[in-house]
């Protein structure tokens, strides 16, 4: 087999650990707007990157990180290089805004990017993005490229030119052997991304960071959205105040316990 080539697809998302109060729902624009929430790498994508780095450590090769968007942060995405990726491709264009691209459109951009890079042996994505939780890009991308997809991967090794994958199931593990090229969607069981030292961050500045636009991919017409958001609104909240009347504290306590049990609280 030629030198192992691994591509990891990364998404920049608002920090999922931010409190709910840091988000505003714009019903008119059908958008959830973060207020003062910093961007981060989607956590499942960090798991995918860690698995890619472990595969390279064991089998050699090259890890290329790719991210698609319209307002990408170099500081956030350079973390992939600091962690150990060999190169980073930022596919950035105003046409690639989430306002224009849904999961289907993102897949077409990723497929064009991967074809331009040259066919890799392994493509890794997170099982789902932390902002939309749709979980469709990995499978759509495998279909677009015409390659095998293995979901919910927690580990992988190369054996006799094939890839051996451990899959997470609700009640255990499953081991499958897939031909390459193959795409894996990766779960948090693959492990957290390794710690990054100051030296790693300095070294990352000397690694290749490329910027590609829609025209570089030969994409002069952006695909129409396949998924249309009809409505976005905060759930209605209704509060009721119930005053429990009675005699002694014991009687009131019993009435309260009975009410909570009837309401399936206890």
Secondary structure, 3 states (H helix, E strand, C coil): CCCCEEEEEECEEECCCCCHHHEEEECCCCEEEECCCCEEECHHHHHHHHHHHHHHHHHCCEEEEEEEECCCCHHHHCHHHHHCCCEEEEEECHHHCCCCCCHHHHHHHHHHHHHHHCCCCEEEEECCCCCCCCCCHHHHHHHHHCCEEEEEEEEEEEECCEEEEEEEECCEEEEEEEECCEEEEECHHHCCCCCCCHHHHHHHCCCEEEEECHHHHCCCCCCCCCCCCCCCCCCCCCCCCCCCCCCCHHHHHHHHHHHHHHCCCC
